[in-house]
Amino acid sequence: MSYFLKKGSLDNFSIQPATESKSFKELNLPEESIKMLDNIKTFAALRQMRRSLATRQIPFKAKPLPVKCGLGLSSFTLYKSFEGFMNIFNPYNEIYFVTWAYDLSGKPPYVYPALGMDPGKWFNRMKKKDTIKFIGEGINLYPKQEIKGGICVHIEVWESDSDIRKAGETIQQLTSIIQESELTKILTALANTNPTTATISAISQAGMALSDIIGKILKNNSDDFVNIFEGYYDVDNWKTGEDKYQNPVDDPICKIVLNRF
């Protein structure tokens, strides 16, 4: 399953050398290497570090954001109907979201809908061209807190062909799968160590595998795929406010508006 909407990359999450207790000069590094270290601010830059410097095994850690921040789903617009011929008799689409979001602090991903949530709170009946605006800071995709590296958010948008009760059972199943996934295991293991480029690759692969598992379950349930959004917001470029995404621009399927707060 390919991502239809995407912003940024996990490789762009912010990092810094984990050497507060001693200076680079105490590591007997040449001046040129010290200047290189100053330019390594992301995992992408770390991957390109010269072999001569990499062999010194200088540890890096995810850079914290000095202020607390969070992420919400502010609004959603549906531009196409997924009811087919039934649109004549039932113009409503039962839209729902399955999301997970995380940083590199060692906490498990924050999952929406949460286990036990009333289906009436996440099941959205929408006609074509309808917009739903969520009050306040929006649907809480990632609670306001201190973050490290950045925030990744993965949003799956689906249209349900089931009644609310059956859809609720499916959502509960998916929430449990996310919480017990390989992605969650890798992220929580970061509580005791610093992420490496290998860790970042493992997180990306685990995220794609999880999305594939969820997609197969929902398709087997006869639900219709609407769209996927995956966004990466690194701490060095964090800013508050709304971000709008739709694709393609000239004939969009939907529009997602996120709120960084």
Secondary structure, DSSP 8 states (H G I E B T S, - for coil): ---SEEE--GGGSBEEES-TTS-SGGGT--HHHHHHHHT--BHHHHHT--HHHHTT---EEE-B-SS-EEEEEEEEEE-S---GGGGGT---EEEEEEEEEE-SSS---EEES-TT--GGGT-EEE-TT-EEE-STT-EEEEEEE--BSEEEEEEEEEEE-S-HHHHHHHHHHHHHHHHTSHHHHHHHHGGGS---HHHHHHHHHHHHHHHHHHHHHHHHTT-EEEEEEEEEEEGGG---EEEEEESSSSS-SEEEEEEE-
